[in-house]
Amino acid sequence: MDQLMVGFMTIMEPMNFLAVFVGVLGGMIIGAMPGLTAPMGVALLIPFTYGMQPVPAITMLVSLYCGATFGGSIAAILVHAPGTPAAAATTFDGYPLAQKGQAGKALGMACISSALGGLFSVVVLILLAPVLAEIAIKFGPPEYFALAVFGLSMISSLGSRSVVKNLLGGTIGVFIACVGMDSISGFSRYDFGLTHLMDGISFIPVMIGLFAATEVFRQAEKGIRKVVVDRKISGLLPTWKEIKSVKKTLVRSSLIGTFIGILPAEGGTVASFIGYNEAKRFSKTPEKFGTGCLEGIAGPECANNAATGGAMIPTMALGIPGSGTTAVILGALLVHGMRPGPLLFLQHTNVVYAVFIGMFLANLMFLGLGLGGAKIFSQILRVPNYVLSPIILVLCVVGTYALHNNMADVWIMLICGLIGYKMKAYGFAAAPIVLGLVLGELIEISLRRSLIVFDNNPFIFFMRPWSLAFIILTVVGLCMPLITSWIENRGQNNKQK
């Protein structure tokens, strides 16, 4: 408790408090711009922290991480272009709700859910960092394979109502993940002799193309749209009753996001998809998902922000980054003379707990900024599509090009946009492709490593407790629609009798 008080007093110093504010505001701006991800923002900010003390430097970086994770939902809700990969699942219900004239309500729910998930994960970070880090470090290739398969099993219920189309989309995503050099054997696959495909197809251009560019093409097809919604848009925020109605989703997604964040290399993207799927699975009205359901916003937003605090646990306690952004933050810790690991808590106690309090304050700060700015952000929907669409397309091109300074990524983004546009016309959804792309590489690598390490024993996945648990959850998840349908049919037959 004394350490927390010292951390609180440290973070309340003017320069440290200002660092948190600048980090949150900058993160929200970066997150709201498609293509400018949190890792990119943190990496760009590190050179400006060289002359700063460790506390304001690191707290500014982690505050940017928190702000950017929430900021991604702004573009996801308003223009159907997730600002960050972790906000991809937010588009499923956030954008339809905004199109109904309730953008303020969607942004408000995203902001509240994000803050609650982030605050929960920071509390877990403070209380249980050493214990949870010990559990995460025990995960080997079999556990990661089982976790990825569990995530992939959600494809059947994401996006389109057609299970076949969802599975086909997921297969396409997994295939895209296999393009490029094999990380184990070193052989190049499916690159068609093109050198820029040897490193594989990056997630960002595909995601921007399937979500943002596709929407630009669809709006262009509809023609000029002068007014998007009615005038009541700016006055809507979620009511207390609506917030209470999603409390179970918030608790579930907080737990999911924190746990997924603890697992090295997972992060908010996987957490958001799992949070969305579990919200739909446990909902009393799953048929409303995809039409502008508040649960469909609360689930992924709470989960992806909960993953921020969870990802900091292995980063600081073990020196193992829990996400792409924390990998950059890990480098920043080394730059400022602090080596992440168990000794960090002994040698730099004041800095560590100041960072913890800084993350807690950052979540409260973007809650205030988000709720206060929801009415302002929602006004973007009043912009005519002949003005907004070109701006979005330019941001897509700039954000994609900034990834590797490579025009090949821009071409991939545009091609994916055209493919997504045609697929949507035939009833296919982008979500299964995205999830397949996210999990494809993890499934392949963890499966092959498991078989190599355990002498090609396929039963190893059933012999380890955590991997067995994920496999059981996968089977239950796949069978749940059949079980639910059987129960409903049986209930109807009993009523008829």
N, C-alpha and C positions, 0 to 999 in steps of 0.2 A: 504493500500500500504506500509506503514511504517513497518507493521508486516511482510510482505513478504520480504522486504529488510533485516530485521533483521534475518529472517529465512535463507535467501540466504547467508548472511555473516557467519552465524553459520555453515551451512553445508559445506562451503568452507574451514573451518579449516582442517588442514591435517588429523587428526585422524577421523573426521567425513566423509571426502571425501573418505578416505581409507575404512571406514566401508561400504559405499555405493558400492564401487568397489568389495570388498570381498563378500558382499551379492549377488550382481548380478552374479558374476562369479560362486559362489557356487550354486546359484539357477539354473543357466543354466546347470551345471553338474548334479545336482539332478534331474531336470526336464527331462533331456535327458535319464535318466536311468529308464526303465520301472519298476514300483512298488515303486520307491522312490518319494513320492508325496510331494507337497509343505508343507502341515501340518506336515508331518513327519520331513522334513528338518528344519522347524521353531522350532518344539518341541525339536529336537536334539541340536539346536543352543542356546536355551535359557540358559542352565546352563553355557555356556561360556560367557554370557553377565552379569552375576551377579556382577562382579567387575567393570563394565563399567559405564560411565555416561549415563543418560537416552537418550540423543540425539543420540550418536553413536549406542547404544544398539537397540533402536526401529527402527532407519533408516536401520540398517543392516538387521533386521528381515523383514521389509516391502520391502527392495530391493531384498532379497531372494525370497519373494512372487512374485514380478514382474518377476524376472529372471527365476524362475521355471515355471511360467505360459507360457512364451515363449519357454523355453527349452523343454517342452513336445512335441513341434512340430518337433524338430530335429529327435527324434526317430520315430515319426509318419510318417514323410516324407521318411526317409531313409530305415527303416526296418519294416514299417507297424506295429510298436508296440508303441502306444501313451505313452509317458513318464509320462503323467499326465492324469487323467480323462477328463480334459477340452480340451485335444488335440485329443480326439477320433474322432470328426467330421473332423479333418484335414486330417486324413488318407484317406478319401473318394476320394479326388482329389490330395492330396500331394504325396502319394505313386505312383499312376499311372503316374504322371508327372515325378517323379524320375526314374521310369522304362523306360521312353522314353529318358533318357540321359540328363534330364534337372533338376537335383537335385539342382544345384546352383540357378536356377531361382525359384524353389519352395521354397527353404529356404530363398531366398532374399525377395520374396513376403510375406512369413510368418513373417519375421523379420520386414519389413516395416509396414505391417498391424498391427502387435502386438504393435509396438511403437506408431503408430498414435492413435490406440484405447486406449492405456494406457495413453498417453498424454492428450487426450480429457477428459477421466474420471477424471484425476487429476485436470484439470482446473475446471470441474464441482464440484469436491470435495472442491476446494478452494472457489468457488463463491457461491455455492448453498447448502452447507452441511446442515445448519439448516432447510431450506425450504423443501428440498427433504426428509429429515429425518422425518419431520412432516407428509408427505404424506405416507411414508412407514409404519409408526407406526399405521396408520388407517386401514391397511390391517388385516382382520380377517379370520377365516376359510373359509367362502364362497369365498372370493377373491382368496385365495390360491388354493382352489379346481378348480375354473374356470380357473386360470392360468395354473394349471397342465393339465387340460383337453385340453386347447389350445395347450400346448406343445405336448400332446399325439396325437392330431389330425394330427401332422406332420408325423406320422409313415407311412401313406399311400404313401408318396412321397419320403421316405428315402430308400436308398439301392437298393433292387431289383425293376425291372420294374413291377412286379406283385403286385398289390394292395392286393390281397388275402394273398400272402406269407408275405408281410410286416405286415399286420394286425395280422396274425398268430404269427409272430415273436414278435410283441409287446405284444400280449397276454401271450406268454411264459415269457417275461420279467416281466410283472406285477405279474404273478404267482410266479416267483422266489422271488419277493419283499415281497410276503405274507408269505414266509417261516420263521418260528421262533415265538417268543413270541409276542402275540398281545399287543401293547403298551397301549391300553385302558383297555382291560379286564384282561390282564395278563395271558391268556391261551396260551399254546404252540400249534402251528399249523404246520402240514406237516413236522415234524422233524424226523419221522419214528423211534422215540425212541433214536435218536443220540443226545447226550448232546451238541456237538459242533455246532449243527444246531439250538439250542434254541435261540441263539442271532441273528439268521438270516444268510443269505448268503451275505457276504460283496461284495461290488461293485468291488473292486480292483481285486480279483482273477478271477471273471467272465470276466472283461474287458481284463485283461492280457491274459487269456485263449482264448477268442474269437478272439482277434486281433493278439497277438504276437505268442502264441503257435500254433494257426491254420496256420499261415504263415510258421512257422518252419516245420510243418508236410507237407505242400504243397511243400515247397522247397525240402524236403527229397524225396518226390514222383517224382519230376522232375529229380533227380539225380545230379551229380556233375556239377556245373556251374563255369567255370574258369573266365570268363569276363562278367560282368553284362551289361556294357554300353560302348560306344565308348569313345575316348580320349578327346572329346570336353566338357565333363561334367563339368570340373572345371572352365571353362571360361564363364559360362552362368550366368547372373543375369538379373532380369526384367528390361526392358527398360523404359524410361520415358513415352513413349506412352502406354505401357502395364499398368503402374501404373495409368495413367489418365483414362484408360478404366474401371477401377474398382472403381472410385471415389464415385459413388453413393452407391455402396456396402459398402465402408468404412464409409461413413456418416451414413447410415442406421444401420450398425452393431455397430458403436460407440454409437448411441442412445440406441439401444436394450441392449447392454452389460451393459451400465451404469445403465439403469433402472432396469434390472434384478439383477445386483449386489447390488443395494440399498435394495432390498427385502431380509429380514433376512432369512438365511438358503438356499438361492438359489445358488448363485455363478456362476463360469465360465462354468461348464459343461452344465447346462441348456441353458445358454446364447449362447454357441457355437453351439448347435443344432438348436436353434431358428435362430441364425445368418446365418447358412448354409441354412436352409430351406427358409428363406426370400430372400436370395441371389438367390436361384434357382427359387423361385416364380416370382421374378421381372426381371429375366434374359431374354434377347432376344434369347438366345440359351440354354434353360434348358436341351436339350438333350445331351449337352456336359458334364454335371455334372456327375462325377464318372469316367471320362475318362482322367482326368488331366487338369481340367479347373482352371484358375487363380482365377476366382471369387469364386470357391469352396474352395480355400485356404484363400483368403482375408476375406470372410464372417465370418467363425468361429474364425479365429485367432484375428481379430479385436474385435469381440464380447467378447471372453473370457478374453482378456487383459483389455478391457474397464470395465469388471466386477470387476477388482482388485480395482480400484479407487472407483467405486460405492459401493463395499462391505465395504470400510473403512468409509463411511458416517454414517450408523447406528452404526457401531462399536465405533467410536470416539464421535459422537454426542449424542448417546442414551445408549451406553453400550450394544447394541444388535448386536451380530456378524452377518455379512452379508454372511459369508461362513465358511467352516471348518477351513481354514487357519487363518482368522481374529478372530476366537474363540480362537486360540492359542495365537495370538498377543494380544488379550484382556487380557489374563492371564499374558502376559509379562508386559503389562502396569501396572497391579496391583502389580506385583513383584517389579517394579521400583517406587512404591509409587504414581502412578497416577490412579485415578479412572475415567474410561470413563463415559461420560455424558456431559450435558450442562456446568457444572462447570469446566470441563477440559479446555475449551477455555478461561476461566477467570483465573484459577489458574496456568496453565502451557502454557501460550500463546506462549512463545518462542519455547518450545519443539514441540507444535502442528504444527506451521508453518514451523519449521525446517524439520519435518517429511514430510509435504506436498512437500516442495522443494526437499527433498531427493527422494521421489517417482518420481517426475518429472525428476530429474537427472538420476535415475535408468533406466527409459524408454529410455532416450537418450543414456545411456551407453550401454545397451544391443543392441540398434540399431547399434552402432559402432562395438561392438564385434561380433554381428550376421552377419553383412554384410562382415566384415573383415574375419570372420572364415567360411563363407559359402563354399568357395572353399576347405578348409581343411576338413570340415565336410562331404562334398560330396564324398571325396575319400574313405569313408567306403564302397561305392558301388563297389569298385574295389576288395574288399576282396572276395575270393571264398566262395561259400555258405557252403562248407564242413568245413570251418573255422568259418564263421560268424554265421551259424545256431546254433551250439553248444554253442557259447558264448551268443547268445540271449536267448537260453533255460535256461542256467545257471543263467542269470540275471533275467529271469522270476521266476525261483524257489527261488532265494535269495530274490528278491523284494517281492514276495508273502509271503514267510516265515517271513520276517521282519515285516510284518503288525501286526501280533499278536503272533509271535513266536510259530506258530501252524502248524503242518504238514497237518492238515485237510484242511487248505486253499490251500496248494500246490496240494493236490488231487483234490480239486474243480477246481483249475486252469487247471490241466491236463485234467480232464474230459470235462470241457468246451472247451478246445482246440480240443479234439477229436470230440465233438459234432459240433463245428464250422467248422471243416474240412469236415465232412460229409454233413452238411447243405449247405456249399458253393458248393459242388459237385451237389446238387439238386436245385441250384438257389436261396437259401435263403441268406439273408444278416445279418450281425451281428448288424448293426446300430439299427434296430427296437427293438431288444432284449435289447440292452443297454439303449435306451431311455425309454422303458417300465420299466426296473429295476430302473432307476433313478427316475422316476415319480410315480411309483406304490405305494410306501409307503406314499408319500405326498398326493396322491389322496384319498387313503383309510382313512388316519387320518383326513384330512381336511373335507371330506364328513361326517364322523361320528361325528366329533366335531360340525359341522354346524347343523346337525339334533338334536344333544343333546342340544345345546345352544338355538336353535330357535324352540324348541318344535315340532320336526319332521315336520316342514313346508318345503316342497320341493320347494316352490315358492320363498324362501328367496334368491336364487341365481339370480332371475330376479328382485328383489326389491332393490338391492344395485348397485349403478352406476358402480363401477369398475368390479364387477363380471359379470354384464350384458354386459359390453363392451367386456370382454374376451370371453363370450359365443357367442356374435355376430361375433367376429373375428374367432372363431372356426367354426361356420356354414359357414361363407364366405370362409374360407380356404378349408373346405371339399367340398364345391360346386364349387370352382374355376375351377378344372379340367373339370367338366361337362360343366360349362359356357364357358370355353375357347374352348372346343371341339365343342360346339354348334355354337359358333361364327365362328370358322374355317370352319365347314361344310356349314354354311349358306353363307359364303363368296365364297366358291368353287361352290355352286349351283348358286349363282348370276353370277359368271364368265361364267358358262356353258350356262346360258340363254342369 
